[in-house]
Amino acid sequence: MKLVYAIVNNDDSHAVSSSMTKHGFQVTKLASTGGFLMDGNTTFMICCDDDKIEEVIEIIRKHSRKRKQFVPTAASYGEGAYASFPVEVSVGGATVFVTNVERFEKL
């Protein structure tokens, strides 16, 4: 048995959750925040049999897309002179961790 942690952008959260449920997986959703852009994410916890891991990851891959976003940044030009300009960064996609489960009970 495995436990999958999938950190997904909030924009993709509903599609991932709906597809997981449609395919018979039970998921727990946790609100989380990314450290770089401080954007909202959803962390999914999915417990499944070893032979279902690839199916879970494929669902996440299918519904978690990367996108480009402009974020403001500031540059210093000497004493007290700052200019703000946008920088393009890649956001979205998913970060997935798979761990072994020693014991699982649903009470």
Backbone as numpy.savetxt, mean C-alpha at the origin, in Angstrom:
# Nx Ny Nz CAx CAy CAz Cx Cy Cz
0.56 -21.89 6.48 -0.29 -20.71 6.48 0.60 -19.48 6.48
0.18 -18.44 5.76 0.94 -17.21 5.60 0.08 -16.01 6.00
0.77 -14.95 6.42 0.12 -13.67 6.67 0.74 -12.66 5.72
-0.10 -12.03 4.92 0.34 -11.04 3.95 0.00 -9.66 4.49
1.01 -8.80 4.55 0.81 -7.39 4.85 0.99 -6.66 3.53
-0.02 -5.92 3.11 0.07 -5.17 1.86 -0.25 -3.70 2.15
0.71 -2.84 1.88 0.52 -1.40 2.08 0.18 -0.81 0.72
-1.03 -0.25 0.64 -1.60 0.18 -0.63 -2.03 1.65 -0.50
-1.85 2.42 -1.57 -2.31 3.81 -1.59 -3.82 3.85 -1.39
-4.30 4.85 -0.65 -5.74 4.97 -0.39 -6.57 5.01 -1.67
-6.00 5.56 -2.75 -6.74 5.63 -4.01 -7.07 4.25 -4.57
-6.27 3.24 -4.22 -6.46 1.89 -4.72 -7.11 0.95 -3.69
-7.30 1.43 -2.50 -7.76 0.61 -1.39 -9.09 -0.08 -1.65
-10.06 0.66 -2.16 -11.40 0.08 -2.36 -11.36 -1.04 -3.40
-10.62 -0.84 -4.49 -10.54 -1.86 -5.54 -9.87 -3.12 -5.02
-8.81 -2.98 -4.24 -8.12 -4.14 -3.68 -9.05 -4.88 -2.72
-9.69 -4.14 -1.82 -10.58 -4.74 -0.83 -11.74 -5.48 -1.50
-12.37 -4.85 -2.47 -13.50 -5.47 -3.16 -13.10 -6.75 -3.87
-11.95 -6.70 -4.55 -11.50 -7.88 -5.29 -11.11 -9.02 -4.35
-10.49 -8.69 -3.23 -10.14 -9.73 -2.25 -11.40 -10.43 -1.75
-12.40 -9.64 -1.40 -13.66 -10.20 -0.91 -14.34 -11.03 -1.99
-14.33 -10.53 -3.22 -14.94 -11.24 -4.35 -14.28 -12.60 -4.58
-12.97 -12.69 -4.31 -12.24 -13.95 -4.49 -12.21 -14.81 -3.23
-12.98 -14.42 -2.22 -13.14 -15.26 -1.03 -12.11 -15.07 0.07
-11.30 -14.01 -0.02 -10.31 -13.76 1.03 -10.89 -12.80 2.06
-10.62 -13.09 3.31 -11.02 -12.18 4.38 -9.84 -11.27 4.68
-10.12 -9.97 4.74 -9.06 -9.00 4.95 -9.36 -8.11 6.14
-8.30 -7.67 6.79 -8.40 -6.65 7.82 -7.70 -5.42 7.28
-8.38 -4.27 7.37 -7.83 -3.02 6.85 -7.43 -2.11 8.02
-6.23 -1.56 7.90 -5.74 -0.60 8.89 -5.38 0.69 8.19
-5.75 1.83 8.75 -5.34 3.11 8.19 -3.87 3.32 8.56
-3.08 3.78 7.59 -1.67 4.03 7.84 -1.22 5.25 7.04
-0.06 5.77 7.38 0.47 6.95 6.72 1.89 6.68 6.28
2.20 7.05 5.04 3.56 6.89 4.53 4.51 7.90 5.14
5.75 7.54 5.27 6.73 8.40 5.90 7.31 9.46 4.98
7.36 9.22 3.67 8.00 10.14 2.74 7.09 11.32 2.39
5.92 11.03 1.85 4.99 12.09 1.45 3.91 12.35 2.48
3.89 11.54 3.52 2.86 11.64 4.57 1.46 11.47 3.99
1.35 10.69 2.92 0.07 10.41 2.29 -0.62 9.25 3.00
-1.94 9.21 2.87 -2.71 8.14 3.47 -2.55 6.84 2.70
-2.44 5.76 3.44 -2.35 4.42 2.89 -3.34 3.53 3.62
-3.55 2.35 3.09 -4.29 1.31 3.78 -3.37 0.11 3.88
-3.24 -0.43 5.07 -2.46 -1.64 5.26 -3.44 -2.80 5.40
-3.34 -3.75 4.49 -4.20 -4.93 4.51 -3.45 -6.07 5.20
-4.16 -6.82 6.02 -3.64 -8.05 6.61 -4.52 -9.18 6.09
-3.89 -10.14 5.40 -4.62 -11.24 4.79 -3.96 -12.54 5.20
-4.69 -13.41 5.86 -4.17 -14.72 6.24 -4.71 -15.74 5.24
-3.80 -16.56 4.69 -4.24 -17.54 3.70 -3.31 -18.75 3.68
-3.76 -19.78 3.01 -2.93 -20.98 2.85 -1.75 -20.67 1.92
-0.69 -21.43 2.09 0.53 -21.22 1.31 0.26 -21.22 -0.20
-0.62 -22.09 -0.66 -0.87 -22.20 -2.09 -1.72 -21.06 -2.66
-2.19 -20.15 -1.83 -3.00 -19.01 -2.28 -2.21 -17.70 -2.33
-0.94 -17.74 -1.94 -0.12 -16.53 -1.88 -0.04 -15.82 -3.23
0.24 -16.56 -4.28 0.37 -15.94 -5.61 -0.93 -15.30 -6.06
-2.06 -15.91 -5.73 -3.36 -15.33 -6.08 -3.57 -14.01 -5.35
-3.24 -13.98 -4.07 -3.37 -12.74 -3.27 -2.48 -11.65 -3.85
-1.24 -11.98 -4.14 -0.31 -10.98 -4.66 -0.75 -10.50 -6.04
-1.28 -11.37 -6.85 -1.75 -10.97 -8.19 -2.93 -10.01 -8.09
-3.84 -10.24 -7.15 -4.97 -9.32 -6.94 -4.45 -7.94 -6.54
-3.50 -7.92 -5.62 -2.91 -6.64 -5.18 -2.22 -5.95 -6.36
-1.44 -6.71 -7.12 -0.72 -6.15 -8.27 -1.69 -5.56 -9.30
-2.77 -6.27 -9.55 -3.75 -5.85 -10.57 -4.44 -4.54 -10.20
-4.66 -4.31 -8.91 -5.46 -3.16 -8.48 -4.66 -2.05 -7.81
-3.35 -2.17 -7.76 -2.50 -1.14 -7.15 -1.59 -0.57 -8.22
-1.95 0.58 -8.72 -1.17 1.14 -9.82 -0.28 2.29 -9.35
0.86 2.39 -10.01 1.75 3.52 -9.75 1.30 4.70 -10.59
1.51 5.89 -10.06 1.18 7.11 -10.77 2.19 8.18 -10.43
2.27 9.19 -11.25 3.17 10.32 -11.02 2.41 11.42 -10.31
3.11 12.11 -9.43 2.50 13.21 -8.67 3.55 14.29 -8.49
3.13 15.53 -8.55 4.04 16.64 -8.28 3.90 17.06 -6.83
5.03 17.22 -6.14 5.03 17.67 -4.76 5.90 18.91 -4.66
5.50 19.85 -3.82 6.31 21.07 -3.70 7.59 20.80 -2.91
8.61 21.52 -3.27 9.87 21.45 -2.55 10.43 22.87 -2.50
11.33 23.11 -1.61 11.91 24.46 -1.49 13.42 24.37 -1.64
13.97 25.37 -2.31 15.42 25.46 -2.46 15.87 26.80 -1.89
17.00 26.81 -1.25 17.55 28.03 -0.65 18.54 28.68 -1.60
18.39 29.98 -1.76 19.30 30.75 -2.62 20.02 31.83 -1.80
20.60 31.46 -0.71 21.29 32.44 0.13 20.45 32.82 1.32
20.78 33.94 1.91 20.11 34.38 3.14 18.66 34.75 2.89
17.76 33.99 3.45 16.34 34.30 3.41 15.68 34.19 2.05
16.38 33.76 1.03 15.79 33.64 -0.30 15.46 32.17 -0.57
14.18 31.89 -0.66 13.72 30.53 -0.92 12.81 30.53 -2.13
12.87 29.50 -2.90 11.97 29.34 -4.04 11.32 27.97 -3.93
10.04 27.93 -4.23 9.31 26.67 -4.20 9.10 26.21 -5.63
9.39 24.94 -5.88 9.15 24.40 -7.21 8.72 22.95 -7.07
7.85 22.51 -8.00 7.35 21.13 -7.90 8.37 20.11 -8.41
8.35 18.94 -7.80 9.19 17.82 -8.21 8.27 16.64 -8.47
8.49 15.94 -9.57 7.66 14.79 -9.90 8.19 13.55 -9.18
7.28 12.85 -8.48 7.64 11.62 -7.78 6.65 10.52 -8.18
7.07 9.29 -8.02 6.22 8.14 -8.29 5.53 7.73 -6.99
4.21 7.60 -7.02 3.43 7.19 -5.85 2.55 6.02 -6.22
1.99 5.39 -5.23 1.07 4.28 -5.48 1.80 2.96 -5.52
1.19 2.02 -6.21 1.73 0.67 -6.20 1.43 0.03 -4.86
2.20 -0.95 -4.48 2.00 -1.62 -3.20 3.32 -2.14 -2.69
3.41 -2.21 -1.38 4.53 -2.86 -0.71 3.95 -4.06 0.02
4.50 -5.24 -0.26 3.92 -6.48 0.26 4.96 -7.27 1.06
4.55 -7.71 2.23 5.37 -8.57 3.09 4.60 -9.88 3.30
5.29 -11.00 3.22 4.67 -12.30 3.47 5.44 -12.96 4.61
4.71 -13.34 5.66 5.34 -13.97 6.82 4.67 -15.31 7.11
5.39 -16.17 7.78 4.83 -17.44 8.22 3.94 -17.22 9.44
2.88 -18.01 9.53 1.99 -17.95 10.69 2.16 -19.25 11.47
2.54 -19.11 12.71 2.72 -20.29 13.55 1.39 -20.84 14.03
0.46 -19.93 14.30 -0.85 -20.36 14.81 -1.90 -19.35 14.36
-3.07 -19.86 13.98 -4.17 -19.00 13.55 -5.46 -19.55 14.14
-6.19 -18.71 14.82 -7.50 -19.09 15.38 -8.47 -17.96 15.11
-9.66 -18.31 14.73 -10.72 -17.32 14.58 -11.74 -17.62 15.66
-11.79 -16.78 16.67 -12.65 -17.02 17.83 -13.93 -16.23 17.76
